[in-house]
């Protein structure tokens, strides 16, 4: 589970670094880094290690991810020109 989340964040960080304009790359990288750090703190929290807390863990991670990503734009860039079809 943690491996999948780490892979997701690594790919998002790469995407943000490539998609961000040169002037704003530092602030985008900082935003990603702060979010990744906060999500890792949530995942490493001993209270979240219990399988009974899995829904709360996923909700907390999702809440942090939603604050920095525009999933419509992400889908459009990933899917290309035909992503709506």
N, C-alpha and C positions, 0 to 999 in steps of 0.2 A: 504494500500500500504506500509506504513512504517512498519507495523507489519510483513508483508511478508518478507521485506528486513531484518528486525531484526532477524527473524527466520532463514533466509538463512545464515546470518553472524554468528549467534550462532552455527548453525550446521557446518559451515565451520571451525569455531574456534575449535570446538570439534574434527572434523576430523583432523585438522592440529596438534592438541595436541596429538592425538592418533597415527598419522602416522609418526610424526617426531621422529628421533632417540634421545636418551636421551641427547647426547652431543649438538645437535643443537636445542633442544626444546626451549630454551630461545630466540634465534634469530628468529625462526619461529613464536613464540608467539608475539614477538615485531613487526614483519612485519604485522601480522594479526591485531594487536591492532592499529598500525598506519593507516592501510588502513581503518579499521572500523571507526576510529576517523575522518578521512578525508571524508569518505562517509557520516557520520552523519552530519558533518559541511555543506556538499552540500545539504543534505535533509532539514536541518533546516534553510537554507538560505531563508529569506523572499521572495526574488525574484523568488525562485523555487516553492513557494506554489501555484502560479497561475496555474490552469489546462492547460492554453495555453502553459506553459513552460514544460509540461510533457515530450515531446520528448527530450528536452535539459537536463532535469533532468536524464532521463534514460540513455542517452548517456554519461553523466558525471560519473554516478555511474558505468556503464559498463566499462568505460575507466580505472577507478581505480581498479576494480576487476580483469581485464585482466592482470594487472601488476604483480600479486602475485600468480595466480592460473594456474596450468597446467591442463586444462580441459580434455585432453586426458588421463592423469594419473588418474585424479579424476573419470572419467567414467570407466576406467579399474578396479579401486579398488571398485567402487560401484557396477558395473555389474558382477564382478567375471570373471571366465575364459571364459565364453561364450559371453562376451560383444560385440565381433565383429560379431557374427552371427545374 
